[in-house]
Amino acid sequence: MLSKLKQKLFWVNVFKIAFPFFVIVTLFSLLFNSASDIFSGNFDIVYERHFSNKKWIRFWLTKVTVSLIYGIYVTNKRMK
């Protein structure tokens, strides 16, 4: 496992998997928690619920962390 972490190809593959997963998780999260506000155009409510008062840190950090863990897991499993 450690030798794989040193390879550039490993991290390229992690990014190829993690970035689309990150986008999907972010969209799903926003739609699941705020779909009615998004579709009705109440972006102030969406902002208050997810991004105001430093809530954006938790919002983005969890998605980036989960996406990286998923990307590393899948890439490690595929690169044998």
HTML snippet that shows the backbone in 3Dmol.js (N, CA, C, O; Angstrom):
<script src="https://3Dmol.org/build/3Dmol-min.js"></script>
<div id="view" style="width:600px;height:400px;position:relative"></div>
<script>
const pdb = `
ATOM      1  N   MET A   1       0.826  -1.201   0.000  1.00  0.00           N
ATOM      2  CA  MET A   1       0.000   0.000   0.000  1.00  0.00           C
ATOM      3  C   MET A   1       0.860   1.250   0.000  1.00  0.00           C
ATOM      4  O   MET A   1       0.585   2.184  -0.753  1.00  0.00           O
ATOM      5  N   LEU A   2       1.905   1.288   0.838  1.00  0.00           N
ATOM      6  CA  LEU A   2       2.751   2.475   0.923  1.00  0.00           C
ATOM      7  C   LEU A   2       3.468   2.774  -0.382  1.00  0.00           C
ATOM      8  O   LEU A   2       3.648   3.939  -0.736  1.00  0.00           O
ATOM      9  N   SER A   3       3.878   1.738  -1.102  1.00  0.00           N
ATOM     10  CA  SER A   3       4.559   1.967  -2.376  1.00  0.00           C
ATOM     11  C   SER A   3       3.595   2.569  -3.407  1.00  0.00           C
ATOM     12  O   SER A   3       4.013   3.335  -4.276  1.00  0.00           O
ATOM     13  N   LYS A   4       2.331   2.230  -3.310  1.00  0.00           N
ATOM     14  CA  LYS A   4       1.337   2.805  -4.228  1.00  0.00           C
ATOM     15  C   LYS A   4       1.151   4.299  -3.975  1.00  0.00           C
ATOM     16  O   LYS A   4       0.943   5.067  -4.914  1.00  0.00           O
ATOM     17  N   LEU A   5       1.226   4.712  -2.711  1.00  0.00           N
ATOM     18  CA  LEU A   5       1.025   6.119  -2.373  1.00  0.00           C
ATOM     19  C   LEU A   5       2.099   7.022  -2.969  1.00  0.00           C
ATOM     20  O   LEU A   5       1.881   8.222  -3.134  1.00  0.00           O
ATOM     21  N   LYS A   6       3.243   6.457  -3.287  1.00  0.00           N
ATOM     22  CA  LYS A   6       4.341   7.241  -3.846  1.00  0.00           C
ATOM     23  C   LYS A   6       4.231   7.394  -5.364  1.00  0.00           C
ATOM     24  O   LYS A   6       4.957   8.190  -5.960  1.00  0.00           O
ATOM     25  N   GLN A   7       3.341   6.650  -5.981  1.00  0.00           N
ATOM     26  CA  GLN A   7       3.207   6.693  -7.440  1.00  0.00           C
ATOM     27  C   GLN A   7       2.291   7.836  -7.859  1.00  0.00           C
ATOM     28  O   GLN A   7       1.233   8.055  -7.269  1.00  0.00           O
ATOM     29  N   LYS A   8       2.718   8.556  -8.886  1.00  0.00           N
ATOM     30  CA  LYS A   8       1.919   9.658  -9.410  1.00  0.00           C
ATOM     31  C   LYS A   8       0.619   9.131 -10.016  1.00  0.00           C
ATOM     32  O   LYS A   8      -0.431   9.760  -9.880  1.00  0.00           O
ATOM     33  N   LEU A   9       0.686   7.990 -10.675  1.00  0.00           N
ATOM     34  CA  LEU A   9      -0.497   7.402 -11.303  1.00  0.00           C
ATOM     35  C   LEU A   9      -1.581   7.086 -10.270  1.00  0.00           C
ATOM     36  O   LEU A   9      -2.771   7.210 -10.559  1.00  0.00           O
ATOM     37  N   PHE A  10      -1.173   6.682  -9.082  1.00  0.00           N
ATOM     38  CA  PHE A  10      -2.133   6.393  -8.018  1.00  0.00           C
ATOM     39  C   PHE A  10      -2.959   7.635  -7.702  1.00  0.00           C
ATOM     40  O   PHE A  10      -4.186   7.563  -7.627  1.00  0.00           O
ATOM     41  N   TRP A  11      -2.285   8.784  -7.514  1.00  0.00           N
ATOM     42  CA  TRP A  11      -2.980  10.008  -7.140  1.00  0.00           C
ATOM     43  C   TRP A  11      -3.806  10.578  -8.294  1.00  0.00           C
ATOM     44  O   TRP A  11      -4.842  11.202  -8.067  1.00  0.00           O
ATOM     45  N   VAL A  12      -3.353  10.364  -9.517  1.00  0.00           N
ATOM     46  CA  VAL A  12      -4.153  10.777 -10.679  1.00  0.00           C
ATOM     47  C   VAL A  12      -5.450   9.981 -10.710  1.00  0.00           C
ATOM     48  O   VAL A  12      -6.523  10.537 -10.946  1.00  0.00           O
ATOM     49  N   ASN A  13      -5.349   8.687 -10.472  1.00  0.00           N
ATOM     50  CA  ASN A  13      -6.551   7.846 -10.440  1.00  0.00           C
ATOM     51  C   ASN A  13      -7.460   8.179  -9.263  1.00  0.00           C
ATOM     52  O   ASN A  13      -8.684   8.128  -9.387  1.00  0.00           O
ATOM     53  N   VAL A  14      -6.863   8.522  -8.118  1.00  0.00           N
ATOM     54  CA  VAL A  14      -7.667   8.942  -6.962  1.00  0.00           C
ATOM     55  C   VAL A  14      -8.481  10.168  -7.334  1.00  0.00           C
ATOM     56  O   VAL A  14      -9.677  10.234  -7.049  1.00  0.00           O
ATOM     57  N   PHE A  15      -7.837  11.141  -7.971  1.00  0.00           N
ATOM     58  CA  PHE A  15      -8.540  12.362  -8.367  1.00  0.00           C
ATOM     59  C   PHE A  15      -9.632  12.064  -9.389  1.00  0.00           C
ATOM     60  O   PHE A  15     -10.719  12.638  -9.314  1.00  0.00           O
ATOM     61  N   LYS A  16      -9.359  11.179 -10.339  1.00  0.00           N
ATOM     62  CA  LYS A  16     -10.352  10.826 -11.357  1.00  0.00           C
ATOM     63  C   LYS A  16     -11.590  10.187 -10.742  1.00  0.00           C
ATOM     64  O   LYS A  16     -12.690  10.318 -11.279  1.00  0.00           O
ATOM     65  N   ILE A  17     -11.422   9.515  -9.646  1.00  0.00           N
ATOM     66  CA  ILE A  17     -12.557   8.883  -8.972  1.00  0.00           C
ATOM     67  C   ILE A  17     -13.181   9.824  -7.943  1.00  0.00           C
ATOM     68  O   ILE A  17     -14.405   9.906  -7.837  1.00  0.00           O
ATOM     69  N   ALA A  18     -12.347  10.529  -7.190  1.00  0.00           N
ATOM     70  CA  ALA A  18     -12.842  11.359  -6.086  1.00  0.00           C
ATOM     71  C   ALA A  18     -13.592  12.594  -6.574  1.00  0.00           C
ATOM     72  O   ALA A  18     -14.598  12.968  -5.970  1.00  0.00           O
ATOM     73  N   PHE A  19     -13.138  13.233  -7.640  1.00  0.00           N
ATOM     74  CA  PHE A  19     -13.782  14.472  -8.081  1.00  0.00           C
ATOM     75  C   PHE A  19     -15.225  14.257  -8.549  1.00  0.00           C
ATOM     76  O   PHE A  19     -16.113  14.977  -8.094  1.00  0.00           O
ATOM     77  N   PRO A  20     -15.493  13.292  -9.442  1.00  0.00           N
ATOM     78  CA  PRO A  20     -16.908  13.066  -9.803  1.00  0.00           C
ATOM     79  C   PRO A  20     -17.755  12.633  -8.603  1.00  0.00           C
ATOM     80  O   PRO A  20     -18.914  13.029  -8.478  1.00  0.00           O
ATOM     81  N   PHE A  21     -17.172  11.826  -7.731  1.00  0.00           N
ATOM     82  CA  PHE A  21     -17.892  11.404  -6.528  1.00  0.00           C
ATOM     83  C   PHE A  21     -18.207  12.610  -5.650  1.00  0.00           C
ATOM     84  O   PHE A  21     -19.299  12.700  -5.088  1.00  0.00           O
ATOM     85  N   PHE A  22     -17.261  13.535  -5.530  1.00  0.00           N
ATOM     86  CA  PHE A  22     -17.450  14.764  -4.767  1.00  0.00           C
ATOM     87  C   PHE A  22     -18.611  15.585  -5.338  1.00  0.00           C
ATOM     88  O   PHE A  22     -19.455  16.075  -4.588  1.00  0.00           O
ATOM     89  N   VAL A  23     -18.650  15.731  -6.642  1.00  0.00           N
ATOM     90  CA  VAL A  23     -19.723  16.498  -7.285  1.00  0.00           C
ATOM     91  C   VAL A  23     -21.073  15.833  -7.035  1.00  0.00           C
ATOM     92  O   VAL A  23     -22.045  16.509  -6.698  1.00  0.00           O
ATOM     93  N   ILE A  24     -21.136  14.532  -7.197  1.00  0.00           N
ATOM     94  CA  ILE A  24     -22.395  13.805  -6.992  1.00  0.00           C
ATOM     95  C   ILE A  24     -22.846  13.896  -5.540  1.00  0.00           C
ATOM     96  O   ILE A  24     -24.024  14.136  -5.274  1.00  0.00           O
ATOM     97  N   VAL A  25     -21.934  13.709  -4.605  1.00  0.00           N
ATOM     98  CA  VAL A  25     -22.278  13.780  -3.179  1.00  0.00           C
ATOM     99  C   VAL A  25     -22.762  15.182  -2.819  1.00  0.00           C
ATOM    100  O   VAL A  25     -23.722  15.330  -2.064  1.00  0.00           O
ATOM    101  N   THR A  26     -22.105  16.207  -3.351  1.00  0.00           N
ATOM    102  CA  THR A  26     -22.503  17.586  -3.062  1.00  0.00           C
ATOM    103  C   THR A  26     -23.893  17.876  -3.605  1.00  0.00           C
ATOM    104  O   THR A  26     -24.735  18.426  -2.895  1.00  0.00           O
ATOM    105  N   LEU A  27     -24.138  17.512  -4.858  1.00  0.00           N
ATOM    106  CA  LEU A  27     -25.462  17.741  -5.446  1.00  0.00           C
ATOM    107  C   LEU A  27     -26.544  16.966  -4.702  1.00  0.00           C
ATOM    108  O   LEU A  27     -27.612  17.506  -4.412  1.00  0.00           O
ATOM    109  N   PHE A  28     -26.269  15.707  -4.395  1.00  0.00           N
ATOM    110  CA  PHE A  28     -27.238  14.895  -3.674  1.00  0.00           C
ATOM    111  C   PHE A  28     -27.532  15.491  -2.305  1.00  0.00           C
ATOM    112  O   PHE A  28     -28.688  15.545  -1.886  1.00  0.00           O
ATOM    113  N   SER A  29     -26.505  15.934  -1.614  1.00  0.00           N
ATOM    114  CA  SER A  29     -26.679  16.518  -0.288  1.00  0.00           C
ATOM    115  C   SER A  29     -27.533  17.782  -0.347  1.00  0.00           C
ATOM    116  O   SER A  29     -28.453  17.956   0.452  1.00  0.00           O
ATOM    117  N   LEU A  30     -27.226  18.651  -1.289  1.00  0.00           N
ATOM    118  CA  LEU A  30     -28.008  19.879  -1.412  1.00  0.00           C
ATOM    119  C   LEU A  30     -29.447  19.588  -1.796  1.00  0.00           C
ATOM    120  O   LEU A  30     -30.370  20.180  -1.237  1.00  0.00           O
ATOM    121  N   LEU A  31     -29.647  18.685  -2.739  1.00  0.00           N
ATOM    122  CA  LEU A  31     -31.012  18.367  -3.164  1.00  0.00           C
ATOM    123  C   LEU A  31     -31.789  17.637  -2.073  1.00  0.00           C
ATOM    124  O   LEU A  31     -32.979  17.890  -1.885  1.00  0.00           O
ATOM    125  N   PHE A  32     -31.130  16.738  -1.355  1.00  0.00           N
ATOM    126  CA  PHE A  32     -31.808  15.984  -0.307  1.00  0.00           C
ATOM    127  C   PHE A  32     -32.239  16.892   0.844  1.00  0.00           C
ATOM    128  O   PHE A  32     -33.328  16.727   1.393  1.00  0.00           O
ATOM    129  N   ASN A  33     -31.392  17.841   1.204  1.00  0.00           N
ATOM    130  CA  ASN A  33     -31.673  18.686   2.353  1.00  0.00           C
ATOM    131  C   ASN A  33     -32.419  19.972   2.021  1.00  0.00           C
ATOM    132  O   ASN A  33     -33.070  20.549   2.891  1.00  0.00           O
ATOM    133  N   SER A  34     -32.333  20.430   0.771  1.00  0.00           N
ATOM    134  CA  SER A  34     -32.896  21.745   0.444  1.00  0.00           C
ATOM    135  C   SER A  34     -33.548  21.792  -0.930  1.00  0.00           C
ATOM    136  O   SER A  34     -33.568  22.852  -1.555  1.00  0.00           O
ATOM    137  N   ALA A  35     -34.073  20.698  -1.411  1.00  0.00           N
ATOM    138  CA  ALA A  35     -34.620  20.667  -2.766  1.00  0.00           C
ATOM    139  C   ALA A  35     -35.743  21.681  -2.963  1.00  0.00           C
ATOM    140  O   ALA A  35     -35.772  22.384  -3.973  1.00  0.00           O
ATOM    141  N   SER A  36     -36.648  21.761  -2.026  1.00  0.00           N
ATOM    142  CA  SER A  36     -37.778  22.681  -2.199  1.00  0.00           C
ATOM    143  C   SER A  36     -37.311  24.129  -2.235  1.00  0.00           C
ATOM    144  O   SER A  36     -37.845  24.932  -3.000  1.00  0.00           O
ATOM    145  N   ASP A  37     -36.324  24.470  -1.419  1.00  0.00           N
ATOM    146  CA  ASP A  37     -35.789  25.831  -1.425  1.00  0.00           C
ATOM    147  C   ASP A  37     -35.008  26.128  -2.699  1.00  0.00           C
ATOM    148  O   ASP A  37     -35.081  27.238  -3.226  1.00  0.00           O
ATOM    149  N   ILE A  38     -34.273  25.160  -3.189  1.00  0.00           N
ATOM    150  CA  ILE A  38     -33.506  25.359  -4.419  1.00  0.00           C
ATOM    151  C   ILE A  38     -34.446  25.550  -5.605  1.00  0.00           C
ATOM    152  O   ILE A  38     -34.268  26.475  -6.397  1.00  0.00           O
ATOM    153  N   PHE A  39     -35.444  24.683  -5.728  1.00  0.00           N
ATOM    154  CA  PHE A  39     -36.340  24.767  -6.879  1.00  0.00           C
ATOM    155  C   PHE A  39     -37.277  25.967  -6.816  1.00  0.00           C
ATOM    156  O   PHE A  39     -37.761  26.426  -7.850  1.00  0.00           O
ATOM    157  N   SER A  40     -37.536  26.475  -5.630  1.00  0.00           N
ATOM    158  CA  SER A  40     -38.375  27.662  -5.524  1.00  0.00           C
ATOM    159  C   SER A  40     -37.553  28.950  -5.563  1.00  0.00           C
ATOM    160  O   SER A  40     -38.115  30.046  -5.540  1.00  0.00           O
ATOM    161  N   GLY A  41     -36.229  28.823  -5.621  1.00  0.00           N
ATOM    162  CA  GLY A  41     -35.362  29.987  -5.738  1.00  0.00           C
ATOM    163  C   GLY A  41     -35.042  30.678  -4.432  1.00  0.00           C
ATOM    164  O   GLY A  41     -34.589  31.822  -4.442  1.00  0.00           O
ATOM    165  N   ASN A  42     -35.263  30.020  -3.312  1.00  0.00           N
ATOM    166  CA  ASN A  42     -34.955  30.591  -1.993  1.00  0.00           C
ATOM    167  C   ASN A  42     -33.503  30.307  -1.614  1.00  0.00           C
ATOM    168  O   ASN A  42     -33.226  29.551  -0.682  1.00  0.00           O
ATOM    169  N   PHE A  43     -32.589  30.922  -2.349  1.00  0.00           N
ATOM    170  CA  PHE A  43     -31.181  30.646  -2.128  1.00  0.00           C
ATOM    171  C   PHE A  43     -30.665  31.246  -0.828  1.00  0.00           C
ATOM    172  O   PHE A  43     -29.650  30.799  -0.294  1.00  0.00           O
ATOM    173  N   ASP A  44     -31.361  32.255  -0.320  1.00  0.00           N
ATOM    174  CA  ASP A  44     -30.970  32.809   0.988  1.00  0.00           C
ATOM    175  C   ASP A  44     -31.152  31.774   2.089  1.00  0.00           C
ATOM    176  O   ASP A  44     -30.334  31.686   3.004  1.00  0.00           O
ATOM    177  N   ILE A  45     -32.215  30.994   2.002  1.00  0.00           N
ATOM    178  CA  ILE A  45     -32.463  29.944   3.002  1.00  0.00           C
ATOM    179  C   ILE A  45     -31.423  28.835   2.866  1.00  0.00           C
ATOM    180  O   ILE A  45     -30.932  28.317   3.868  1.00  0.00           O
ATOM    181  N   VAL A  46     -31.087  28.472   1.629  1.00  0.00           N
ATOM    182  CA  VAL A  46     -30.054  27.459   1.395  1.00  0.00           C
ATOM    183  C   VAL A  46     -28.723  27.945   1.956  1.00  0.00           C
ATOM    184  O   VAL A  46     -27.988  27.183   2.585  1.00  0.00           O
ATOM    185  N   TYR A  47     -28.419  29.220   1.723  1.00  0.00           N
ATOM    186  CA  TYR A  47     -27.186  29.795   2.263  1.00  0.00           C
ATOM    187  C   TYR A  47     -27.182  29.750   3.782  1.00  0.00           C
ATOM    188  O   TYR A  47     -26.184  29.360   4.389  1.00  0.00           O
ATOM    189  N   GLU A  48     -28.277  30.142   4.397  1.00  0.00           N
ATOM    190  CA  GLU A  48     -28.362  30.137   5.859  1.00  0.00           C
ATOM    191  C   GLU A  48     -28.222  28.725   6.427  1.00  0.00           C
ATOM    192  O   GLU A  48     -27.564  28.525   7.449  1.00  0.00           O
ATOM    193  N   ARG A  49     -28.833  27.760   5.771  1.00  0.00           N
ATOM    194  CA  ARG A  49     -28.840  26.388   6.278  1.00  0.00           C
ATOM    195  C   ARG A  49     -27.487  25.699   6.129  1.00  0.00           C
ATOM    196  O   ARG A  49     -27.095  24.920   6.998  1.00  0.00           O
ATOM    197  N   HIS A  50     -26.764  25.976   5.037  1.00  0.00           N
ATOM    198  CA  HIS A  50     -25.554  25.205   4.750  1.00  0.00           C
ATOM    199  C   HIS A  50     -24.243  25.988   4.833  1.00  0.00           C
ATOM    200  O   HIS A  50     -23.197  25.388   5.079  1.00  0.00           O
ATOM    201  N   PHE A  51     -24.269  27.301   4.635  1.00  0.00           N
ATOM    202  CA  PHE A  51     -23.009  28.006   4.448  1.00  0.00           C
ATOM    203  C   PHE A  51     -22.751  29.166   5.408  1.00  0.00           C
ATOM    204  O   PHE A  51     -21.596  29.560   5.565  1.00  0.00           O
ATOM    205  N   SER A  52     -23.751  29.721   6.047  1.00  0.00           N
ATOM    206  CA  SER A  52     -23.551  30.889   6.907  1.00  0.00           C
ATOM    207  C   SER A  52     -22.876  30.498   8.221  1.00  0.00           C
ATOM    208  O   SER A  52     -22.888  29.335   8.624  1.00  0.00           O
ATOM    209  N   ASN A  53     -22.289  31.495   8.876  1.00  0.00           N
ATOM    210  CA  ASN A  53     -21.670  31.312  10.199  1.00  0.00           C
ATOM    211  C   ASN A  53     -20.690  30.148  10.232  1.00  0.00           C
ATOM    212  O   ASN A  53     -20.712  29.336  11.157  1.00  0.00           O
ATOM    213  N   LYS A  54     -19.851  30.070   9.242  1.00  0.00           N
ATOM    214  CA  LYS A  54     -18.810  29.042   9.114  1.00  0.00           C
ATOM    215  C   LYS A  54     -19.357  27.619   8.971  1.00  0.00           C
ATOM    216  O   LYS A  54     -18.622  26.657   9.192  1.00  0.00           O
ATOM    217  N   LYS A  55     -20.624  27.471   8.609  1.00  0.00           N
ATOM    218  CA  LYS A  55     -21.165  26.138   8.336  1.00  0.00           C
ATOM    219  C   LYS A  55     -20.569  25.567   7.063  1.00  0.00           C
ATOM    220  O   LYS A  55     -20.552  24.352   6.866  1.00  0.00           O
ATOM    221  N   TRP A  56     -20.074  26.459   6.189  1.00  0.00           N
ATOM    222  CA  TRP A  56     -19.490  26.013   4.931  1.00  0.00           C
ATOM    223  C   TRP A  56     -18.261  25.134   5.170  1.00  0.00           C
ATOM    224  O   TRP A  56     -17.958  24.263   4.355  1.00  0.00           O
ATOM    225  N   ILE A  57     -17.555  25.354   6.278  1.00  0.00           N
ATOM    226  CA  ILE A  57     -16.365  24.549   6.569  1.00  0.00           C
ATOM    227  C   ILE A  57     -16.764  23.085   6.754  1.00  0.00           C
ATOM    228  O   ILE A  57     -16.168  22.192   6.153  1.00  0.00           O
ATOM    229  N   ARG A  58     -17.757  22.852   7.574  1.00  0.00           N
ATOM    230  CA  ARG A  58     -18.219  21.480   7.811  1.00  0.00           C
ATOM    231  C   ARG A  58     -18.829  20.892   6.550  1.00  0.00           C
ATOM    232  O   ARG A  58     -18.611  19.720   6.240  1.00  0.00           O
ATOM    233  N   PHE A  59     -19.601  21.707   5.814  1.00  0.00           N
ATOM    234  CA  PHE A  59     -20.244  21.247   4.594  1.00  0.00           C
ATOM    235  C   PHE A  59     -19.207  20.724   3.598  1.00  0.00           C
ATOM    236  O   PHE A  59     -19.325  19.604   3.102  1.00  0.00           O
ATOM    237  N   TRP A  60     -18.187  21.543   3.308  1.00  0.00           N
ATOM    238  CA  TRP A  60     -17.198  21.157   2.294  1.00  0.00           C
ATOM    239  C   TRP A  60     -16.188  20.150   2.827  1.00  0.00           C
ATOM    240  O   TRP A  60     -15.782  19.242   2.102  1.00  0.00           O
ATOM    241  N   LEU A  61     -15.782  20.296   4.074  1.00  0.00           N
ATOM    242  CA  LEU A  61     -14.760  19.402   4.623  1.00  0.00           C
ATOM    243  C   LEU A  61     -15.235  17.954   4.664  1.00  0.00           C
ATOM    244  O   LEU A  61     -14.465  17.046   4.351  1.00  0.00           O
ATOM    245  N   THR A  62     -16.480  17.724   5.041  1.00  0.00           N
ATOM    246  CA  THR A  62     -16.980  16.346   5.081  1.00  0.00           C
ATOM    247  C   THR A  62     -17.043  15.742   3.685  1.00  0.00           C
ATOM    248  O   THR A  62     -16.723  14.567   3.503  1.00  0.00           O
ATOM    249  N   LYS A  63     -17.446  16.522   2.713  1.00  0.00           N
ATOM    250  CA  LYS A  63     -17.554  16.000   1.348  1.00  0.00           C
ATOM    251  C   LYS A  63     -16.188  15.740   0.733  1.00  0.00           C
ATOM    252  O   LYS A  63     -15.999  14.746   0.033  1.00  0.00           O
ATOM    253  N   VAL A  64     -15.237  16.628   0.991  1.00  0.00           N
ATOM    254  CA  VAL A  64     -13.875  16.422   0.481  1.00  0.00           C
ATOM    255  C   VAL A  64     -13.252  15.199   1.143  1.00  0.00           C
ATOM    256  O   VAL A  64     -12.612  14.387   0.476  1.00  0.00           O
ATOM    257  N   THR A  65     -13.436  15.068   2.451  1.00  0.00           N
ATOM    258  CA  THR A  65     -12.865  13.933   3.181  1.00  0.00           C
ATOM    259  C   THR A  65     -13.456  12.611   2.710  1.00  0.00           C
ATOM    260  O   THR A  65     -12.721  11.661   2.440  1.00  0.00           O
ATOM    261  N   VAL A  66     -14.761  12.548   2.612  1.00  0.00           N
ATOM    262  CA  VAL A  66     -15.422  11.314   2.167  1.00  0.00           C
ATOM    263  C   VAL A  66     -15.009  10.974   0.741  1.00  0.00           C
ATOM    264  O   VAL A  66     -14.770   9.808   0.427  1.00  0.00           O
ATOM    265  N   SER A  67     -14.925  11.973  -0.117  1.00  0.00           N
ATOM    266  CA  SER A  67     -14.548  11.737  -1.511  1.00  0.00           C
ATOM    267  C   SER A  67     -13.121  11.225  -1.625  1.00  0.00           C
ATOM    268  O   SER A  67     -12.850  10.309  -2.402  1.00  0.00           O
ATOM    269  N   LEU A  68     -12.205  11.812  -0.853  1.00  0.00           N
ATOM    270  CA  LEU A  68     -10.820  11.337  -0.888  1.00  0.00           C
ATOM    271  C   LEU A  68     -10.691   9.918  -0.352  1.00  0.00           C
ATOM    272  O   LEU A  68      -9.978   9.097  -0.929  1.00  0.00           O
ATOM    273  N   ILE A  69     -11.366   9.632   0.728  1.00  0.00           N
ATOM    274  CA  ILE A  69     -11.322   8.275   1.284  1.00  0.00           C
ATOM    275  C   ILE A  69     -11.880   7.277   0.276  1.00  0.00           C
ATOM    276  O   ILE A  69     -11.303   6.208   0.075  1.00  0.00           O
ATOM    277  N   TYR A  70     -12.985   7.617  -0.351  1.00  0.00           N
ATOM    278  CA  TYR A  70     -13.580   6.731  -1.359  1.00  0.00           C
ATOM    279  C   TYR A  70     -12.634   6.569  -2.552  1.00  0.00           C
ATOM    280  O   TYR A  70     -12.446   5.458  -3.048  1.00  0.00           O
ATOM    281  N   GLY A  71     -12.043   7.668  -3.009  1.00  0.00           N
ATOM    282  CA  GLY A  71     -11.115   7.598  -4.137  1.00  0.00           C
ATOM    283  C   GLY A  71      -9.898   6.754  -3.828  1.00  0.00           C
ATOM    284  O   GLY A  71      -9.467   5.964  -4.667  1.00  0.00           O
ATOM    285  N   ILE A  72      -9.336   6.904  -2.645  1.00  0.00           N
ATOM    286  CA  ILE A  72      -8.174   6.104  -2.250  1.00  0.00           C
ATOM    287  C   ILE A  72      -8.558   4.637  -2.138  1.00  0.00           C
ATOM    288  O   ILE A  72      -7.815   3.765  -2.590  1.00  0.00           O
ATOM    289  N   TYR A  73      -9.709   4.356  -1.542  1.00  0.00           N
ATOM    290  CA  TYR A  73     -10.154   2.971  -1.385  1.00  0.00           C
ATOM    291  C   TYR A  73     -10.340   2.285  -2.736  1.00  0.00           C
ATOM    292  O   TYR A  73      -9.830   1.187  -2.961  1.00  0.00           O
ATOM    293  N   VAL A  74     -11.075   2.943  -3.632  1.00  0.00           N
ATOM    294  CA  VAL A  74     -11.361   2.335  -4.933  1.00  0.00           C
ATOM    295  C   VAL A  74     -10.084   2.197  -5.760  1.00  0.00           C
ATOM    296  O   VAL A  74      -9.872   1.170  -6.405  1.00  0.00           O
ATOM    297  N   THR A  75      -9.242   3.212  -5.745  1.00  0.00           N
ATOM    298  CA  THR A  75      -8.000   3.161  -6.508  1.00  0.00           C
ATOM    299  C   THR A  75      -7.089   2.077  -5.968  1.00  0.00           C
ATOM    300  O   THR A  75      -6.480   1.345  -6.748  1.00  0.00           O
ATOM    301  N   ASN A  76      -6.980   1.958  -4.660  1.00  0.00           N
ATOM    302  CA  ASN A  76      -6.142   0.912  -4.071  1.00  0.00           C
ATOM    303  C   ASN A  76      -6.657  -0.473  -4.437  1.00  0.00           C
ATOM    304  O   ASN A  76      -5.876  -1.390  -4.690  1.00  0.00           O
ATOM    305  N   LYS A  77      -7.958  -0.615  -4.461  1.00  0.00           N
ATOM    306  CA  LYS A  77      -8.544  -1.912  -4.786  1.00  0.00           C
ATOM    307  C   LYS A  77      -8.317  -2.280  -6.247  1.00  0.00           C
ATOM    308  O   LYS A  77      -8.112  -3.450  -6.568  1.00  0.00           O
ATOM    309  N   ARG A  78      -8.351  -1.289  -7.133  1.00  0.00           N
ATOM    310  CA  ARG A  78      -8.195  -1.546  -8.573  1.00  0.00           C
ATOM    311  C   ARG A  78      -6.742  -1.706  -8.987  1.00  0.00           C
ATOM    312  O   ARG A  78      -6.459  -2.441  -9.933  1.00  0.00           O
ATOM    313  N   MET A  79      -5.829  -1.053  -8.323  1.00  0.00           N
ATOM    314  CA  MET A  79      -4.410  -1.108  -8.710  1.00  0.00           C
ATOM    315  C   MET A  79      -3.697  -2.218  -7.952  1.00  0.00           C
ATOM    316  O   MET A  79      -3.095  -1.969  -6.907  1.00  0.00           O
ATOM    317  N   LYS A  80      -3.758  -3.417  -8.459  1.00  0.00           N
ATOM    318  CA  LYS A  80      -3.074  -4.541  -7.812  1.00  0.00           C
ATOM    319  C   LYS A  80      -2.031  -5.124  -8.717  1.00  0.00           C
ATOM    320  O   LYS A  80      -1.352  -6.080  -8.341  1.00  0.00           O
TER     321      LYS A  80
END
`;
const viewer = $3Dmol.createViewer("view");
viewer.addModel(pdb, "pdb");
viewer.setStyle({}, {cartoon: {color: "spectrum"}});
viewer.zoomTo();
viewer.render();
</script>
